[in-house]
Amino acid sequence: MTYRVCFVCTGNICRSPMAEAVFHARVADAGLDDLVEADSAGTDGWHEGEGADPRTVAVLAEHGYGLDHTARQFQQSWFSRLDLVVALDAGHLRTLRRLAPTERDAAKVRLLRSYDPAAADGGDLDVPDPYYGGQDGFEDCLEMVEAASTGLLAAVREQVEGRAA
């Protein structure tokens, strides 16, 4: 049975597709591609149908990540098929938990940086939106996403192996 993860930010053109691309690479490196699927969406539909922000694509490519992406808006009905919904900041977390049709679905929503022990110690678990800033913001975003992806992969691997047992 496939374990399904969806990364969610506001417009689905910067942070969430970046997290999706990094996590895809981690899953592939771990040999879990047949067991784990990841995609992304936005809490809002502003950019629906558009590709990722060119700065996101450039930063990912510069660091060896590929991305084939079309923005879309998260739908409440998706909760039933998802195992984990990963919010990129506290605003997304609140929106997604309100959208969740059941308490069980709301419990599926977690902040990405909660999987980074260094970030969890500092208290601020938001991945800041780089959209209105310069290239440095996209680089910083990638660093945060990469740092959290290691812990996220470990948590997902534990879930996947628990299903196989």
N, C-alpha and C positions, 0 to 999 in steps of 0.2 A: 504494500500500500504506500502510495506516494505521500510524503510530508510536504505540505504547501505553505509557503511564506509569502506575504505581500508587504512591501515597504511603502509607507505612505508619508508624503509631505503635502504641501499646499497645492501646487500647480502641476506636479509630476514632470518637471523638466530639469530640475537641478539635483536636489538632495536624494530623493527616492530612486531615480534611475541610477545615480552614482552608487548608492547602497546595493541596488540590485546587481549591477555589473561586478562590483567587488565580491559580493556574496556568491554569485555564479562562479567566479574564478576560484574562490575558496572551496566550494562544493566540488568542482571539477578536480582540483588538486588533491582533494581528499578521496576521490574515487566514488563519490556519492551521487553522481549525476542521475543515475537510474532511480534513486530513492528520494531525492529532494528537488522540488521545483520552486523557483522564486520569480516574482514579478513585482510590479510597482503600480501605484496609482496616486491620485491627488484627492484631497478632501474637497476641492473645488474643481469645476470643469472649465476654467478659464482657457487652458491651453490644449484642451481635448483635440486629438487628431494631429497635433504638432510633434515634431521631433524634440529631442533633448536640446537644452541650451547649448550653443556651440562651445561655450567655455567649459561646460561639463564634459562634452565629448573630447575637447582638446586636452584637458587635464587627465582624463582617463587614458587616452591614447598615449600621452607622454609617459604614463606609468605602466603601460603594457596591458591595459584592459580594453576589451571590445564592448560595444554597445549598439544594439539594434533596438530602437525604442520609438514608440508612439504614445504620447500622453493620453491618459484616460482618467475618469473620475471614479473613485471608489463607490461601490454599490452595496447597500445593506444586505442584499441577498447573497453576497460573496462569503459572508461569515460562515455559512453552513459548509462550505467546501474548503475553508482555510483552517490550518492548524495554528498559525501564528500571524498576527498583524503587527508589524513593527513601525511605530510612529517615530518621526524624526525630531519632534519637539513636544513640549507639554501641551501646547494648543491642539496639536493633532491628536494626542492621546485623549484629551477631554472630548473632542469632537467624535472620535471613533467609538469611545465608550458610550457616549450618548446615543450614537447610531446603532449600537449593538442591540439586537432584538431580545437577547437573554443575558442573564448574569454570566452564564458559561461563555458566551461569545465575548462579553466585555472583558473577561479574564484572559482572553487570547491576545489582548492588546498590551504591548510592552514598548518601552522607550529603547531605541537602539543603544544608546550609550549606557544603559543599565547593564549591558554585557561587557563593558570596559571597566575593570576594577579600579583603574586610576581615576576615571571620571566619576565613578560612584562614590569614591572617597571625597571628592571635591564638592559634591552636592548639585552642581549644575549639569543636567543631563541633556540639555538641548544641543542639537547641531544647528548653529546659526544659519539663517538663510543667506546664501552668498549672492543672490540675484541682483541686488542693487549696488553691489560693491565691485571691486576689481578682481583680477585674476588670483590675488593672494587669498581671497575668501574661498575660492574654489579649491585651492591647494589645502587650506586649513580644513575644509569640509572633508576632503579625501583622507587626510590624516586621521580625523575623528572616526570616519567610517571604517577605515582599515583597522584601527585600534579596537573597535567594538566587534568587528567581524570575526576575530579569533575566538572570543568568548561566545558569540552567537553560534558559530559553527560547532563548538564543543557542546552547547546546550541542545542544538538540533540533533547532533550525532547521538547524544544520550537518548533523546526521544525516539529516533529512528531505530536504534539498537534495542530499545525497550519494546518496540512493536514486534521486532523479529524474535524476541525471546519467548 
